[in-house]
Amino acid sequence: MLAWMFTDERWSSVRRFLYAGALWGILALAYEVLAAAQRAWPQVLADVPWVSHGRVVAIGQDLWVFGFLSHLLVGAALRVVGQGDREGLWSEPLANLSLWLWGAAQVLSGWWISTGWTRGRPLGEAPWPVDLMRLAGALLLLWVVRNTLARSPRRDPALALVFAGFAGLPVVLLLGKGLFWPFHNPYHGILDALSQAFLRAGLVWLWAVPLAGGVSLYVLSALTGRPGLSEGLGFAALFGLVSFGALTGPAEFVWGPVPFWAQTVGTVAQGLLVLPVATLLAGAARSLEGHWQSLGDHPGVAFVLAGWLALSSGVSLSALASLVGPSRVVHLSLWGEGVRVLVLGGCAAVAVGCAYLLTPHVLGRSLASRALAWRHLWLVGVAWALSAPALLLAGLTQGAVWATGTVPFAHAVQAIRPLLAAAWAAAFLVWVGQGVFAWNLFLTADSGEPVPAAEQELLPVAGS
């Protein structure tokens, strides 16, 4: 049993992370569907404590970030990192240990939150034993990645982005959740609010986006034979993500109780964050120059580009909402949920696209059904077209009603109910699409057409 769990078979951890991400995604999106239904129709399962709205939202967010998104990105990133050495990863058993730690932490986190445990931290509800398990898994992955890259050092901005993502997660967990003193919350008052904001911003901009950027740039440049970003632009994008992303947290507190200078720093950083994201989008587009037919040839490429477009739209809308005037209207409204759909949904689309593109290089088989993958893309596209405008418009409606100070709160709830119903329909479509993705992935592993060993390699492009 232990030999199977901690096997040293090449790419075993990569395959397992991708499989786990596909399965966790089905569960995460099931919770998203339920949460969207409860927003539109509050009576849904209202008498069942284990699936009360607060718990469903907390579990869904936790599953989305640490289960679905992280597992897919880690699997793809490990494949990219290990490509530079014929032996693959420095230690497959340690990478597999990280997988089992994260899986056990995810199960414990879901159970704990379902019973009513709460820390009042969106994206950070899990208790400290779960946090320590995740921190241990993140440190193991960082050690494996560091030693793998050290065996074949290359000045590649895509790999630098990947390494920055693996290095950023332990920092985010330590500082954002106070794991330097895990047994109780070491923060108080305004400092506690800022640490929570750092956690939420860090999980996106210091963890998910660097991994998504590094993996997608590497994979696209290797597949098309054209480098995405020059070394200078690549490292400038990395610097922008790390520096601006770490400072965006206080932008949540415009008109709030934090010092005005902190609000200003957060707002400026949120606006400047548009630059590195636009640079990564331009890098993905540059890799496709002369190969635009690949958008119609392979759904994975279309997924990656659509993900970066959604992510760029989300960060632009977030920058707009952090300004003093717009923030007064949309602050604490469903506008933030619409931005989350674009930002985290964009990261997920990039991760799914890379998973589709990497199937020959991870599973040794060609994708079983491109038709299913195209259906998945259309389901996600229709869902975005429904949910993002509906939630953004719902946020504007809420803000406009609240700003009057005279319209009863119940009237705002009734006004946005059709929009919430549209958001629920969109969540359901994404959930169906995730099922299609998982089925296609496992079908590929079981009956996909084997590819020659030479085609299983993912050759880097000089200067990518």
C-alpha positions, 0 to 999 in steps of 0.5 A, spaced: 500 500 500 505 504 501 509 503 495 503 504 491 502 511 495 509 513 494 511 510 488 517 513 484 514 512 477 515 518 473 510 523 472 505 519 477 504 525 482 502 529 476 497 524 474 494 524 481 494 531 481 490 532 475 485 526 477 484 529 484 483 536 481 478 534 476 474 530 482 475 536 487 472 540 481 466 536 481 465 537 488 467 544 489 462 546 483 456 542 486 457 547 492 457 553 488 451 550 484 447 550 491 450 556 494 447 560 488 440 556 488 440 559 496 442 566 494 436 566 489 431 561 493 433 562 500 428 556 502 433 551 499 435 546 504 434 552 509 432 547 515 439 543 514 444 546 518 450 542 515 448 545 508 446 552 511 448 558 506 454 560 510 457 553 511 456 552 503 459 558 501 465 557 505 466 550 503 465 551 496 470 557 496 475 552 500 474 546 495 475 551 489 482 554 491 485 548 495 482 542 491 480 544 484 484 550 482 490 548 486 491 541 484 490 542 477 495 548 477 500 544 481 499 537 476 501 542 470 506 546 474 510 539 476 510 537 469 513 543 466 518 543 472 520 536 471 521 537 463 528 539 463 531 533 466 530 526 463 529 523 470 523 528 471 522 530 478 527 530 483 523 526 488 516 523 486 515 520 493 515 527 496 510 530 491 506 524 492 506 525 499 504 532 498 498 530 494 496 525 500 497 531 505 493 536 501 487 531 500 487 529 507 487 536 509 481 537 504 477 532 507 478 534 514 476 542 512 470 540 509 468 536 515 470 541 520 466 547 516 460 543 515 459 542 523 459 549 524 467 551 525 468 558 523 474 563 523 470 568 519 475 568 514 473 568 507 477 563 503 481 562 510 475 558 514 479 552 515 482 550 522 489 550 524 491 543 523 488 543 516 493 549 515 499 546 518 497 540 513 497 544 507 503 548 509 507 542 510 504 540 503 506 546 500 513 546 503 514 539 500 512 541 493 517 547 494 523 543 496 521 538 490 521 544 485 527 547 487 531 541 487 528 539 480 530 546 477 537 546 480 539 540 476 538 543 470 538 551 471 535 555 466 533 563 465 526 562 463 521 567 465 515 561 465 519 557 470 521 563 474 513 564 475 512 557 477 517 557 482 514 564 485 508 561 485 510 555 489 514 560 494 509 564 495 504 559 498 507 558 504 508 565 505 501 567 504 499 561 509 504 563 514 502 571 514 495 571 512 493 566 517 498 567 522 501 560 522 507 562 525 503 562 532 498 557 529 494 555 536 490 561 536 489 568 532 495 572 533 492 578 529 487 583 532 483 589 530 485 592 524 491 588 523 487 582 523 482 585 517 489 586 513 491 579 514 485 576 512 485 581 506 492 579 504 490 572 505 485 573 499 489 577 495 495 572 496 492 566 494 490 569 487 496 573 485 502 570 489 499 563 488 494 561 483 496 567 477 503 566 477 502 558 476 497 559 471 502 564 467 508 560 468 505 553 466 501 556 460 506 560 457 511 554 457 506 550 454 504 554 449 511 556 447 513 549 447 507 547 442 507 552 437 515 553 437 514 560 438 517 564 445 511 568 449 515 573 453 522 576 452 526 575 459 526 582 461 518 582 460 517 576 463 521 578 469 517 584 469 511 581 469 513 576 475 515 583 479 509 586 478 505 580 480 509 579 486 509 586 488 502 589 486 499 583 488 501 583 495 499 590 496 492 589 493 489 587 500 487 594 503 483 596 497 477 592 500 477 597 505 476 604 501 471 607 506 473 602 511 476 603 518 483 602 516 488 608 515 487 612 509 494 611 507 493 603 507 487 604 502 491 609 497 496 603 497 491 598 496 488 602 490 494 604 487 496 597 487 490 594 484 490 599 478 497 597 477 496 590 477 493 590 470 500 591 467 503 584 469 496 581 467 496 584 461 503 582 459 502 575 461 496 575 456 500 579 451 505 573 452 500 568 450 498 571 444 505 572 442 506 565 442 500 564 438 502 569 432 502 565 426 499 559 429 492 562 430 489 556 427 491 552 433 485 556 436 480 552 432 484 546 432 485 544 439 480 546 445 486 547 450 489 553 446 482 556 446 481 555 454 487 558 455 486 564 451 479 565 454 482 564 461 486 570 460 481 574 457 476 573 463 482 574 468 484 581 465 477 583 465 476 581 472 482 585 474 480 591 470 473 591 473 476 590 480 481 596 479 475 600 477 471 598 483 477 600 488 476 607 486 473 612 491 467 613 487 465 606 484 467 603 491 461 607 494 456 604 490 459 597 489 462 595 496 460 589 499 455 588 494 454 582 489 459 586 484 465 582 488 462 576 486 462 577 479 469 579 479 471 573 483 467 569 477 472 572 472 478 572 476 478 565 479 474 562 473 479 565 468 485 561 472 481 555 472 480 556 465 487 556 464 488 550 468 483 546 464 486 548 458 493 546 460 490 540 462 487 538 456 494 540 452 498 536 457 494 529 456 499 526 451 505 529 455 502 526 462 498 520 460 502 518 454 495 518 450 492 523 446 485 526 448 480 521 447 474 526 445 476 533 442 468 534 441 467 533 449 472 538 450 469 543 445 462 542 449 466 543 455 468 550 452 461 552 450 458 550 456 463 555 460 463 560 455 455 560 456 456 560 463 460 566 463 456 570 459 450 569 464 453 569 470 458 575 470 454 580 467 448 578 472 452 578 478 455 585 476 448 588 474 446 585 481 451 589 485 450 595 481 443 594 483 444 593 490 449 599 491 444 604 487 438 601 492 443 602 498 445 609 496 438 612 496 437 610 504 430 610 503 428 604 499 427 598 503 432 592 503 427 587 501 425 591 495 433 590 492 432 583 494 426 582 489 429 586 484 435 582 483 432 575 484 432 574 476 439 576 476 441 571 481 436 565 478 441 566 471 447 566 476 444 559 478 443 557 471 450 559 469 453 555 475 449 549 473 452 549 466 459 550 469 458 544 474 456 540 468 462 542 464 466 540 469 463 533 469 464 532 462 472 534 463 473 529 468 470 524 464 474 526 458 480 526 462 479 519 465 476 516 458 483 518 455 487 515 461 483 508 459 482 508 452 486 514 449 490 513 443 497 512 445 502 517 442 510 515 441 515 516 446 518 522 442 511 526 442 510 525 450 516 530 451 515 537 452 520 541 449 522 548 451 523 554 446 529 558 447 528 565 450 521 563 452 
